[in-house]
Amino acid sequence: MRSIEVPLPDAGVEREARRRLDGLVKPVGALGRLEELAAWLCAVHGTVPPPPVDDVRVVVFAGDHGITRTRPDVSAYPRQITAAMLRTFVTGKSGVTVLARQVGARVRVLDIAVDVDLDDIPEEVRAFKVRHGSGSIDVEDALAPDEVERAFAVGRAVADEEIDAGAQVLIPGDMGIGNSTVAAALVAASLGLPADEVVGTGTGVDEDGRARKVAVLDAALARAGHVEDPLSLLAALGSACAAATAGFVVQAAVRATPVLLDGVFSCAAALVARDLAPDAPRWWLAGHRSTEPAQGHALKALGLEPILDLGLRLGEGSGAVQAVSVLKAARAVLAEMGALADLT
């Protein structure tokens, strides 16, 4: 697949923003990271000050992974939790829906590859389903080539829908037991890292559980071998929801719309997406630092520094929504603080 062209944020506007920040009623650089974020917001929106951060949208891509069917011991929770949690999202009682309400963000959940038919949830949640579950990556590919292309296209289409509806910031969320195993596989394969360096405790497995995850990942990486093409990598070691997430963050960049990445799953998908659209990371921020080591490796490769570090490992987009308040504060600094030149 040819590289996807992405526009660049406005460097001239960013320089103008930094000059204005230096002239505010404070010592130069005294507001630290807030100033960096304010200038970045100006660059991606092309104006000083940037518009209010009012329309933030989270899209949760949900799916099951074959590895939790053949090796349920890689997670502290049974795979049936994925479907149960999808229903919880619909009722507005999941972690991210509760947290998103606090910052005025909207949450949309989509069944991309849950391993059961969920006829009791709204049709719009099921409208983009690619398949039931994904292959068990230690013994088979996660997706067929046509499925990975379809899932990637779904992510792009959903990003278009949200942007056309007015989204100013997009957040990719995830839901699926086994997500951290798949994310670790993508990061390890992308960066050429051994399994032991990327595997964490996920949902809270003990050291024996972590050792089992390492063994599963070793088998998956050995089976897949060296895969350079990003879509082929998503097919071999990813999942339908990982491919959809990759398409989502790529299309946001194509449409010049900023993205707040969440935890290990969205960062792993973004790492693969970067190989499809090398300039896309200019439109992305890391909302928070996860406890999963694979996320740290992905963020370093992407050149992103997390806004928050709260020890979160829930996923769903829950960490990234906490960073929305910081973006609002950064914008307010530039839009509302007085200038030194106006002091009398």
Residue frames relative to the residue before (quaternion, step in Angstrom):
aa qw qx qy qz dx dy dz
M 1.0000 0.0000 0.0000 0.0000 0.00 0.00 0.00
R 0.4526 -0.6917 0.4933 0.2709 3.60 -0.88 0.94
S 0.6137 -0.5485 0.4161 0.3866 3.55 -1.21 0.57
I 0.3744 -0.7155 0.5503 0.2122 3.53 -1.06 0.83
E 0.3709 -0.7492 0.5087 0.2056 3.57 -0.73 1.08
V 0.0884 -0.7847 0.6134 -0.0111 3.51 -1.00 1.00
P 0.4421 -0.6701 0.5113 0.3068 3.63 -0.93 0.75
L 0.4122 -0.6974 0.5239 0.2632 3.57 -1.23 0.32
P 0.5450 -0.5759 0.4798 0.3757 3.58 -1.11 0.56
D 0.5689 -0.6365 0.4177 0.3111 3.56 -1.17 0.63
A 0.2965 -0.7905 0.5132 0.1543 3.58 -0.26 1.29
G 0.6247 0.5459 -0.3431 0.4405 3.59 1.05 -0.69
V 0.6459 0.5008 -0.3105 0.4854 3.56 1.02 -0.81
E 0.6312 0.5298 -0.3402 0.4530 3.60 1.00 -0.74
R 0.6448 0.5065 -0.3245 0.4716 3.61 0.97 -0.78
E 0.6317 0.5254 -0.3269 0.4670 3.57 1.01 -0.81
A 0.6462 0.5249 -0.3148 0.4558 3.57 1.00 -0.87
R 0.6633 0.5017 -0.3108 0.4603 3.59 0.94 -0.84
R 0.6222 0.5238 -0.3436 0.4694 3.59 1.03 -0.69
R 0.6721 0.4871 -0.3052 0.4668 3.57 0.94 -0.86
L 0.6200 0.5407 -0.3369 0.4580 3.59 1.04 -0.75
D 0.6584 0.5141 -0.3096 0.4543 3.59 0.98 -0.82
G 0.7134 0.4552 -0.2542 0.4682 3.58 1.18 -0.51
L 0.4823 0.6723 -0.4427 0.3457 3.60 1.23 0.13
V 0.6393 -0.5549 0.3817 0.3711 3.57 -1.30 0.35
K 0.5655 0.5154 -0.4157 0.4917 3.55 0.43 1.32
P 0.5887 -0.5236 0.4462 0.4245 3.58 -1.21 0.22
V 0.6052 -0.5681 0.4108 0.3772 3.58 -1.11 0.66
G 0.8453 0.1476 -0.1368 0.4949 3.56 -0.83 1.05
A 0.4162 0.7592 -0.4400 0.2383 3.59 1.25 -0.01
L 0.7105 0.4229 -0.2687 0.4941 3.61 1.14 -0.46
G 0.4378 -0.7819 0.4039 0.1841 3.53 1.24 0.58
R 0.8605 -0.0195 0.0416 0.5074 3.54 -0.85 -1.06
L 0.5663 0.5914 -0.3965 0.4151 3.60 1.09 -0.53
E 0.6498 0.5103 -0.3221 0.4622 3.57 1.00 -0.74
E 0.6286 0.5283 -0.3322 0.4641 3.58 1.00 -0.79
L 0.6801 0.4854 -0.2886 0.4675 3.56 0.92 -0.91
A 0.6225 0.5372 -0.3425 0.4545 3.59 1.01 -0.75
A 0.6689 0.4869 -0.3012 0.4740 3.59 0.92 -0.89
W 0.6333 0.5273 -0.3268 0.4626 3.59 1.03 -0.78
L 0.6400 0.5190 -0.3268 0.4629 3.59 0.94 -0.83
C 0.6313 0.5206 -0.3362 0.4663 3.57 1.00 -0.75
A 0.6686 0.5178 -0.3061 0.4373 3.58 0.89 -0.94
V 0.7194 0.4435 -0.2731 0.4595 3.59 0.85 -0.90
H 0.7149 0.4022 -0.2592 0.5099 3.59 1.16 -0.47
G 0.4243 -0.7581 0.4216 0.2597 3.57 1.28 -0.14
T 0.7307 0.3585 -0.2349 0.5313 3.58 1.14 0.50
V 0.2003 -0.7494 0.6199 0.1185 3.57 -1.23 0.62
P 0.4940 -0.3355 -0.7785 0.1932 1.57 -1.19 2.19
P 0.5919 -0.5576 0.4164 0.4066 3.59 -1.21 0.21
P 0.6078 -0.5508 0.4039 0.4050 3.61 -1.18 0.32
P 0.6445 -0.5050 0.3838 0.4270 3.61 -1.18 0.35
V 0.4161 -0.6844 0.5391 0.2603 3.56 -1.11 0.72
D 0.1189 0.8548 -0.4875 0.1325 3.54 0.41 1.27
D 0.7940 0.2834 -0.1301 0.5218 3.59 0.91 -0.89
V 0.1010 0.7887 -0.5869 0.1527 3.55 0.03 1.39
R 0.0648 -0.8262 0.5594 -0.0146 3.56 -0.77 1.04
V 0.1997 -0.7549 0.6189 0.0847 3.52 -0.94 1.05
V 0.0568 -0.7629 0.6424 0.0461 3.57 -0.97 0.87
V 0.1872 -0.7895 0.5804 0.0695 3.56 -0.61 1.20
F 0.1684 -0.7754 0.6045 0.0704 3.56 -0.69 1.15
A 0.1055 -0.8381 0.5353 0.0028 3.56 -0.45 1.24
G 0.2254 0.7753 -0.5717 0.1457 3.55 -1.07 0.75
D 0.4151 -0.6845 0.5433 0.2530 3.53 -1.29 0.43
H 0.2944 -0.7498 0.5740 0.1472 3.53 -1.27 0.53
G 0.5459 -0.6565 0.4207 0.3066 3.53 -0.94 0.94
I 0.5785 0.6073 -0.3808 0.3892 3.57 1.11 -0.59
T 0.6734 0.4838 -0.3079 0.4667 3.60 1.08 -0.59
R 0.5907 0.5327 -0.3744 0.4766 3.57 1.26 -0.14
T 0.7511 0.3738 -0.2069 0.5034 3.59 0.92 -0.91
R 0.7890 0.1446 -0.0708 0.5929 3.58 1.16 -0.63
P 0.0786 -0.8449 0.5278 0.0361 3.61 0.44 1.15
D 0.6012 0.5992 -0.3578 0.3893 3.60 1.18 -0.39
V 0.5210 0.6193 -0.4428 0.3858 3.64 1.20 0.13
S 0.7467 0.3134 -0.1982 0.5522 3.59 1.25 -0.20
A 0.4952 -0.6463 0.4929 0.3068 3.54 -1.21 0.50
Y 0.7440 0.3409 -0.1929 0.5412 3.59 1.29 -0.21
P 0.5303 -0.6379 0.4493 0.3317 3.60 -1.08 0.62
R 0.6271 -0.5871 0.3710 0.3527 3.55 -1.18 0.63
Q 0.5487 0.6284 -0.3934 0.3863 3.60 1.18 -0.42
I 0.5192 0.6533 -0.4051 0.3734 3.57 1.25 -0.38
T 0.5767 0.6057 -0.3916 0.3837 3.61 1.04 -0.68
A 0.6995 0.4574 -0.2722 0.4768 3.57 0.78 -1.01
A 0.6438 0.5244 -0.3256 0.4522 3.57 0.98 -0.83
M 0.6652 0.4989 -0.3046 0.4646 3.56 1.00 -0.82
L 0.5879 0.5686 -0.3831 0.4293 3.59 1.04 -0.64
R 0.6455 0.5048 -0.3147 0.4791 3.57 1.01 -0.78
T 0.6319 0.5330 -0.3275 0.4576 3.58 1.08 -0.71
F 0.6000 0.5423 -0.3518 0.4715 3.58 1.09 -0.69
V 0.6622 0.5267 -0.3100 0.4335 3.56 0.90 -0.96
T 0.6971 0.4563 -0.2736 0.4806 3.58 1.05 -0.70
G 0.4890 -0.6926 0.4145 0.3308 3.60 1.27 -0.13
K 0.5909 0.6072 -0.3512 0.3986 3.59 1.22 0.35
S 0.4421 0.6722 -0.4805 0.3490 3.61 1.19 0.33
G 0.7042 -0.4633 0.3234 0.4299 3.56 -1.28 0.26
V 0.7227 0.4470 -0.2755 0.4495 3.58 0.74 -0.99
T 0.6344 0.5234 -0.3589 0.4413 3.62 0.99 -0.63
V 0.6352 0.5128 -0.3235 0.4785 3.57 1.05 -0.75
L 0.7061 0.4645 -0.2693 0.4616 3.58 0.83 -1.00
A 0.6278 0.5447 -0.3408 0.4394 3.58 1.02 -0.74
R 0.6115 0.5602 -0.3558 0.4308 3.58 1.01 -0.73
Q 0.6337 0.5616 -0.3386 0.4103 3.58 1.04 -0.69
V 0.7657 0.3094 -0.1829 0.5334 3.61 1.15 -0.53
G 0.5607 -0.6508 0.3650 0.3590 3.57 1.28 0.26
A 0.4482 0.6784 -0.4642 0.3513 3.59 1.17 0.49
R 0.3576 -0.7187 0.5559 0.2158 3.56 -1.20 0.59
V 0.2021 -0.7835 0.5792 0.0988 3.56 -1.10 0.72
R 0.0544 -0.7629 0.6442 0.0023 3.53 -0.99 0.97
V 0.1281 -0.7951 0.5896 0.0618 3.60 -0.86 0.91
L 0.0914 -0.8009 0.5916 0.0146 3.56 -1.01 0.87
D 0.3465 -0.6993 0.5911 0.2038 3.54 -1.03 0.91
I 0.0943 -0.8128 0.5746 0.0150 3.57 -0.30 1.28
A 0.8207 -0.0895 0.0994 0.5554 3.59 0.94 -0.84
V 0.1943 0.7623 -0.5876 0.1895 3.60 0.87 0.86
D 0.4782 -0.7457 0.4063 0.2242 3.55 -0.90 1.00
V 0.6930 0.3611 -0.2981 0.5482 3.59 1.16 0.47
D 0.4925 -0.6085 0.5150 0.3492 3.56 -1.27 0.27
L 0.1664 -0.8033 0.5694 0.0518 3.55 -0.70 1.12
D 0.0311 -0.8544 0.5183 -0.0192 3.54 0.48 1.21
D 0.6459 0.5425 -0.3165 0.4340 3.58 1.24 -0.31
I 0.6544 0.4633 -0.3360 0.4941 3.60 1.23 0.13
P 0.6862 -0.5151 0.3009 0.4163 3.60 -1.13 0.50
E 0.6109 -0.5860 0.4050 0.3457 3.55 -1.14 0.73
E 0.6437 0.5459 -0.3431 0.4123 3.59 0.96 -0.78
V 0.6018 0.5427 -0.3582 0.4637 3.60 1.19 -0.42
R 0.7438 0.4088 -0.2007 0.4893 3.59 1.10 -0.75
A 0.4483 0.7619 -0.4089 0.2265 3.57 1.27 -0.22
F 0.7663 0.3645 -0.1891 0.4941 3.61 1.11 -0.58
K 0.2900 0.7945 -0.5013 0.1828 3.59 1.19 0.31
V 0.2870 -0.7778 0.5433 0.1320 3.57 -0.86 1.04
R 0.7705 -0.1880 0.1575 0.5884 3.58 0.95 -0.87
H 0.5157 -0.5918 0.5002 0.3654 3.56 -1.32 -0.01
G 0.8323 -0.0462 -0.0095 0.5524 3.57 -0.39 1.22
S 0.3347 -0.6943 0.5866 0.2486 3.54 -1.36 -0.19
G 0.6474 -0.5324 0.3697 0.4008 3.56 -1.23 0.32
S 0.5251 -0.6158 0.4855 0.3307 3.56 -1.25 0.50
I 0.3601 -0.8195 0.4003 0.1963 3.55 -0.12 1.34
D 0.5896 0.5687 -0.3969 0.4140 3.63 1.13 -0.22
V 0.7947 0.2644 -0.1387 0.5285 3.59 1.17 -0.46
E 0.8053 0.1025 -0.0392 0.5826 3.62 1.21 -0.29
D 0.6168 -0.5229 0.4206 0.4114 3.54 -1.27 0.24
A 0.5467 -0.6242 0.4521 0.3271 3.54 -1.16 0.64
L 0.8150 0.0709 0.0308 0.5743 3.57 0.98 -0.91
A 0.4705 -0.5994 0.5547 0.3342 3.51 -1.31 0.35
P 0.6714 -0.5180 0.3317 0.4133 3.64 -1.13 0.50
D 0.6829 0.4757 -0.3098 0.4597 3.61 0.88 -0.81
E 0.6269 0.5383 -0.3413 0.4481 3.59 1.11 -0.60
V 0.6602 0.4909 -0.3293 0.4633 3.59 0.93 -0.79
E 0.6358 0.5128 -0.3348 0.4698 3.60 1.02 -0.70
R 0.6506 0.5095 -0.3192 0.4639 3.57 0.99 -0.79
A 0.6650 0.5014 -0.3091 0.4591 3.60 0.92 -0.89
F 0.6333 0.5231 -0.3253 0.4685 3.59 0.99 -0.81
A 0.6594 0.5015 -0.2979 0.4743 3.56 0.99 -0.85
V 0.5947 0.5551 -0.3582 0.4582 3.59 1.09 -0.68
G 0.6607 0.5147 -0.3124 0.4484 3.58 0.88 -0.93
R 0.6574 0.5012 -0.3087 0.4705 3.57 0.97 -0.83
A 0.6628 0.5124 -0.3091 0.4501 3.58 0.94 -0.86
V 0.6532 0.5060 -0.3152 0.4668 3.58 1.00 -0.81
A 0.6156 0.5267 -0.3486 0.4713 3.60 1.00 -0.74
D 0.6377 0.5230 -0.3268 0.4616 3.59 0.95 -0.84
E 0.6419 0.5309 -0.3283 0.4452 3.58 0.92 -0.88
E 0.6997 0.4752 -0.2810 0.4536 3.57 0.83 -0.98
I 0.6610 0.4955 -0.3096 0.4709 3.59 0.98 -0.81
D 0.6474 0.5154 -0.3189 0.4622 3.58 0.97 -0.82
A 0.6788 0.4769 -0.2819 0.4820 3.57 1.19 -0.58
G 0.7024 -0.5118 0.2534 0.4248 3.59 1.25 0.11
A 0.3691 0.7536 -0.4865 0.2433 3.61 1.20 0.07
Q 0.2376 -0.7636 0.5868 0.1271 3.57 -0.99 0.91
V 0.7673 0.0832 -0.0352 0.6349 3.56 1.21 -0.61
L 0.1681 -0.7816 0.5941 0.0890 3.57 -0.99 0.87
I 0.1155 -0.7689 0.6261 0.0582 3.55 -1.14 0.75
P 0.2457 -0.7586 0.5799 0.1670 3.62 -0.71 0.97
G 0.1108 -0.7867 0.6054 0.0476 3.56 -0.82 1.03
D 0.1901 -0.7868 0.5784 0.1017 3.57 -1.23 0.29
M 0.0233 0.7669 -0.6414 -0.0037 3.52 -1.25 0.55
G 0.4554 0.6649 -0.5040 0.3107 3.56 -0.70 1.06
I 0.4008 -0.6938 0.5385 0.2609 3.58 -0.70 1.03
G 0.7445 0.3275 -0.2790 0.5106 3.56 -0.77 1.10
N 0.3919 0.7553 -0.4566 0.2598 3.58 1.28 -0.05
S 0.6883 0.4958 -0.3121 0.4277 3.60 0.84 -0.90
T 0.6026 0.5480 -0.3604 0.4546 3.60 1.14 -0.56
V 0.6695 0.4849 -0.2895 0.4826 3.56 0.92 -0.92
A 0.6434 0.5236 -0.3252 0.4540 3.59 0.94 -0.84
A 0.6524 0.5111 -0.3152 0.4624 3.57 0.94 -0.87
A 0.6303 0.5336 -0.3337 0.4545 3.59 1.02 -0.76
L 0.6676 0.5002 -0.3064 0.4584 3.59 0.92 -0.86
V 0.6642 0.4957 -0.3064 0.4682 3.58 0.95 -0.84
A 0.6522 0.5162 -0.3192 0.4541 3.58 0.91 -0.89
A 0.6925 0.4716 -0.2815 0.4677 3.58 0.87 -0.93
S 0.6546 0.5284 -0.3147 0.4395 3.59 0.99 -0.80
L 0.8005 0.3151 -0.1276 0.4936 3.54 0.93 -0.94
G 0.4558 -0.7085 0.4345 0.3187 3.57 1.26 -0.01
L 0.4056 0.7184 -0.4602 0.3280 3.56 1.07 0.79
P 0.5047 -0.6343 0.4805 0.3348 3.61 -1.13 0.54
A 0.6658 -0.5382 0.3441 0.3856 3.55 -1.15 0.61
D 0.6644 0.5445 -0.3215 0.3984 3.57 0.88 -0.90
E 0.6590 0.5199 -0.3112 0.4457 3.61 1.16 -0.48
V 0.7599 0.3916 -0.2027 0.4776 3.59 1.13 -0.47
V 0.6251 0.5649 -0.3432 0.4151 3.60 1.16 -0.42
G 0.1034 -0.7847 0.6098 0.0403 3.54 -0.95 1.00
T 0.6993 -0.4769 0.3378 0.4117 3.55 -1.23 -0.39
G 0.3672 -0.7792 0.4625 0.2100 3.60 1.26 0.06
T 0.8429 -0.0905 0.1068 0.5196 3.54 -0.72 -1.12
G 0.7055 -0.4584 0.2608 0.4734 3.57 1.28 0.01
V 0.2568 0.7693 -0.5447 0.2135 3.58 1.03 0.70
D 0.4978 -0.6347 0.4931 0.3259 3.57 -1.24 0.47
E 0.7526 -0.3904 0.2603 0.4620 3.58 -1.27 -0.07
D 0.6139 0.5251 -0.3539 0.4714 3.60 1.07 -0.63
G 0.6476 0.5173 -0.3103 0.4656 3.55 1.02 -0.81
R 0.6373 0.5136 -0.3264 0.4727 3.55 1.01 -0.78
A 0.6349 0.5248 -0.3335 0.4585 3.59 0.98 -0.78
R 0.6301 0.5186 -0.3370 0.4695 3.58 1.05 -0.69
K 0.6371 0.5221 -0.3273 0.4630 3.57 1.02 -0.78
V 0.6287 0.5313 -0.3333 0.4596 3.58 1.00 -0.80
A 0.6580 0.5092 -0.3094 0.4604 3.58 0.95 -0.89
V 0.6391 0.5160 -0.3192 0.4726 3.58 0.99 -0.83
L 0.6791 0.4901 -0.2947 0.4602 3.56 0.92 -0.89
D 0.5948 0.5523 -0.3591 0.4606 3.58 1.04 -0.71
A 0.6725 0.4940 -0.2929 0.4669 3.57 0.92 -0.93
A 0.6596 0.5160 -0.3124 0.4485 3.58 0.95 -0.86
L 0.6784 0.4900 -0.2945 0.4615 3.58 0.90 -0.91
A 0.6457 0.5077 -0.3202 0.4719 3.58 1.04 -0.76
R 0.6538 0.5161 -0.3178 0.4530 3.58 0.96 -0.82
A 0.7135 0.4679 -0.2690 0.4469 3.58 0.84 -0.97
G 0.2558 -0.7737 0.5378 0.2161 3.57 1.03 -0.73
H 0.7092 -0.4257 0.3297 0.4550 3.58 -1.24 -0.40
V 0.0043 -0.7969 0.6019 -0.0507 3.56 -0.61 1.17
E 0.1975 -0.8173 0.5332 0.0927 3.59 -0.56 1.12
D 0.6602 0.5131 -0.3234 0.4430 3.60 0.91 -0.84
P 0.4875 -0.7085 0.4181 0.2925 3.64 -0.65 1.05
L 0.6781 0.4708 -0.3163 0.4675 3.61 0.87 -0.83
S 0.6241 0.5230 -0.3410 0.4698 3.59 1.06 -0.67
L 0.6233 0.5309 -0.3348 0.4664 3.58 1.09 -0.70
L 0.6482 0.5022 -0.3150 0.4779 3.58 0.97 -0.82
A 0.6482 0.5084 -0.3195 0.4682 3.59 1.05 -0.71
A 0.7054 0.4825 -0.2719 0.4423 3.57 0.91 -0.90
L 0.8517 0.1453 -0.0047 0.5035 3.57 0.76 -1.04
G 0.6299 0.5698 -0.3320 0.4101 3.59 1.22 -0.06
S 0.3857 -0.6632 0.5652 0.3031 3.51 -0.90 -1.04
A 0.6625 -0.4902 0.3662 0.4321 3.57 -1.25 0.20
C 0.6841 0.4755 -0.3071 0.4600 3.60 0.95 -0.78
A 0.6029 0.5281 -0.3649 0.4739 3.61 1.14 -0.50
A 0.6516 0.5030 -0.3142 0.4730 3.58 0.97 -0.81
A 0.6456 0.5100 -0.3207 0.4693 3.58 1.00 -0.79
T 0.6359 0.5232 -0.3251 0.4651 3.58 1.02 -0.79
A 0.6344 0.5267 -0.3244 0.4635 3.58 0.99 -0.84
G 0.6638 0.4969 -0.3024 0.4702 3.58 0.93 -0.85
F 0.6254 0.5645 -0.3167 0.4358 3.55 1.07 -0.83
V 0.7355 0.4158 -0.2540 0.4708 3.60 0.77 -0.98
V 0.5951 0.5445 -0.3636 0.4659 3.59 1.15 -0.52
Q 0.7008 0.4728 -0.2859 0.4512 3.58 0.80 -0.97
A 0.5698 0.5685 -0.3848 0.4518 3.58 1.11 -0.56
A 0.6677 0.4896 -0.2952 0.4768 3.58 0.96 -0.87
V 0.6135 0.5415 -0.3424 0.4618 3.58 1.00 -0.80
R 0.7419 0.3934 -0.2055 0.5027 3.56 1.02 -0.84
A 0.4581 -0.7171 0.4271 0.3056 3.60 1.28 0.31
T 0.4685 0.6523 -0.4459 0.3952 3.55 0.98 0.95
P 0.4243 -0.7344 0.4620 0.2591 3.62 -0.63 1.04
V 0.2106 -0.7640 0.6052 0.0753 3.50 -1.25 0.74
L 0.1917 -0.7189 0.6545 0.1344 3.53 -1.15 0.77
L 0.2543 -0.7644 0.5741 0.1463 3.58 -0.46 1.19
D 0.3784 -0.7234 0.5341 0.2194 3.55 -1.17 0.64
G 0.8412 -0.1990 0.1635 0.4754 3.56 -0.78 -1.05
V 0.8483 -0.2092 0.1275 0.4694 3.52 -1.27 -0.54
F 0.6668 0.5251 -0.3302 0.4130 3.62 0.90 -0.79
S 0.7009 0.4418 -0.2875 0.4805 3.59 0.80 -0.92
C 0.6452 0.5125 -0.3338 0.4578 3.60 1.04 -0.65
A 0.6208 0.5224 -0.3442 0.4725 3.60 1.06 -0.65
A 0.6570 0.4912 -0.3077 0.4820 3.58 0.95 -0.85
A 0.6461 0.5189 -0.3182 0.4605 3.59 1.02 -0.79
L 0.6083 0.5569 -0.3515 0.4431 3.58 1.06 -0.72
V 0.6642 0.4659 -0.2963 0.5039 3.58 0.97 -0.82
A 0.6399 0.5397 -0.3224 0.4419 3.58 0.99 -0.84
R 0.5827 0.5920 -0.3650 0.4205 3.59 1.09 -0.68
D 0.6582 0.5090 -0.3139 0.4573 3.59 1.06 -0.69
L 0.6455 0.4857 -0.3123 0.4999 3.58 1.26 -0.33
A 0.7862 0.0995 -0.0163 0.6097 3.56 1.11 -0.73
P 0.2389 -0.8466 0.4539 0.1425 3.61 0.29 1.25
D 0.7132 0.4400 -0.2697 0.4744 3.62 1.08 -0.57
A 0.4346 0.7371 -0.4413 0.2703 3.59 1.23 -0.13
P 0.6313 0.5599 -0.3715 0.3873 3.67 0.88 -0.70
R 0.5321 0.6220 -0.4165 0.3956 3.61 1.19 -0.27
W 0.6999 0.4400 -0.2517 0.5032 3.57 1.26 -0.41
W 0.6566 0.5221 -0.2932 0.4585 3.58 1.29 0.01
L 0.1197 -0.7263 0.6702 0.0954 3.50 -1.30 0.61
A 0.3801 -0.6766 0.5711 0.2673 3.56 -1.24 0.45
G 0.3742 -0.7736 0.4674 0.2075 3.56 -0.47 1.19
H 0.8058 -0.1014 0.1054 0.5738 3.57 0.92 -0.87
R 0.4659 -0.6423 0.5265 0.3054 3.53 -1.34 0.27
S 0.3114 -0.7473 0.5657 0.1568 3.54 -0.76 1.11
T 0.5388 -0.6009 0.4718 0.3549 3.57 -1.28 0.22
E 0.5623 0.6186 -0.3822 0.3938 3.61 1.27 -0.19
P 0.4688 -0.7045 0.4473 0.2896 3.64 -0.71 0.99
A 0.5878 0.5865 -0.3816 0.4061 3.62 1.04 -0.63
Q 0.6295 0.5374 -0.3523 0.4368 3.59 1.02 -0.69
G 0.6255 0.5486 -0.3365 0.4411 3.57 1.01 -0.78
H 0.6578 0.4954 -0.3053 0.4781 3.57 0.97 -0.84
A 0.6533 0.5147 -0.3161 0.4565 3.58 0.97 -0.84
L 0.6664 0.5064 -0.3066 0.4534 3.59 0.91 -0.89
K 0.6315 0.5255 -0.3363 0.4603 3.58 0.99 -0.77
A 0.6689 0.4964 -0.2967 0.4671 3.58 0.95 -0.88
L 0.6971 0.4568 -0.2623 0.4864 3.58 1.09 -0.71
G 0.4147 -0.7258 0.4566 0.3045 3.57 1.24 -0.27
L 0.5042 0.6558 -0.4070 0.3875 3.57 1.14 0.66
E 0.2025 -0.7614 0.6068 0.1049 3.55 -1.06 0.85
P 0.4538 -0.7145 0.4520 0.2816 3.63 -0.61 1.06
I 0.4843 -0.6587 0.4975 0.2899 3.55 -1.10 0.73
L 0.8070 0.1458 -0.0390 0.5709 3.57 0.94 -0.94
D 0.0788 -0.7528 0.6484 0.0815 3.54 -1.30 0.41
L 0.0931 0.8340 -0.5258 0.1388 3.54 0.05 1.38
G 0.5278 -0.6539 0.4038 0.3616 3.58 1.24 0.20
L 0.3734 0.7556 -0.4647 0.2715 3.58 1.19 0.51
R 0.0246 0.7932 -0.6084 0.0053 3.58 -1.17 0.61
L 0.3406 0.7701 -0.4762 0.2534 3.57 1.18 0.55
G 0.3126 -0.7139 0.5613 0.2784 3.57 0.89 -0.89
E 0.5817 0.6290 -0.4211 0.2977 3.57 -1.21 -0.67
G 0.5521 -0.5411 0.4297 0.4666 3.59 1.22 -0.45
S 0.4156 0.7688 -0.4201 0.2445 3.57 1.34 -0.06
G 0.6652 0.4871 -0.3175 0.4684 3.60 1.05 -0.65
A 0.6572 0.5291 -0.3158 0.4341 3.54 0.94 -0.89
V 0.6454 0.5235 -0.3539 0.4292 3.62 0.92 -0.72
Q 0.5894 0.5689 -0.3799 0.4297 3.60 1.14 -0.47
A 0.6495 0.5279 -0.3129 0.4491 3.57 1.19 -0.57
V 0.4800 0.6771 -0.4408 0.3419 3.60 1.21 -0.25
S 0.6310 0.5337 -0.3368 0.4512 3.58 0.97 -0.78
V 0.6351 0.5200 -0.3322 0.4646 3.59 1.04 -0.71
L 0.6388 0.5091 -0.3281 0.4744 3.59 1.00 -0.76
K 0.6296 0.5257 -0.3358 0.4631 3.58 0.99 -0.78
A 0.6594 0.5041 -0.3068 0.4659 3.57 0.99 -0.85
A 0.6393 0.5281 -0.3281 0.4526 3.59 0.97 -0.84
R 0.6530 0.5031 -0.3121 0.4724 3.57 0.95 -0.83
A 0.6599 0.5248 -0.3161 0.4349 3.60 0.92 -0.89
V 0.5793 0.5894 -0.3717 0.4229 3.59 1.05 -0.74
L 0.7365 0.4274 -0.2324 0.4700 3.55 0.79 -1.03
A 0.7100 0.4795 -0.2606 0.4451 3.56 1.03 -0.80
E 0.8251 0.3158 -0.1078 0.4559 3.58 0.98 -0.78
M 0.5874 0.5800 -0.3954 0.4028 3.63 1.12 -0.41
G 0.4995 -0.6582 0.4786 0.2969 3.55 -1.16 0.60
A 0.4737 -0.6670 0.5026 0.2795 3.55 -1.32 0.29
L 0.5841 -0.5841 0.4399 0.3522 3.57 -1.12 0.70
A 0.6433 0.5556 -0.3230 0.4161 3.56 0.99 -0.83
D 0.6754 0.5006 -0.2949 0.4542 3.59 1.18 -0.45
L 0.4933 0.6610 -0.4377 0.3580 3.58 1.25 -0.15
T 0.1728 -0.7853 0.5854 0.1037 3.56 -1.01 0.76
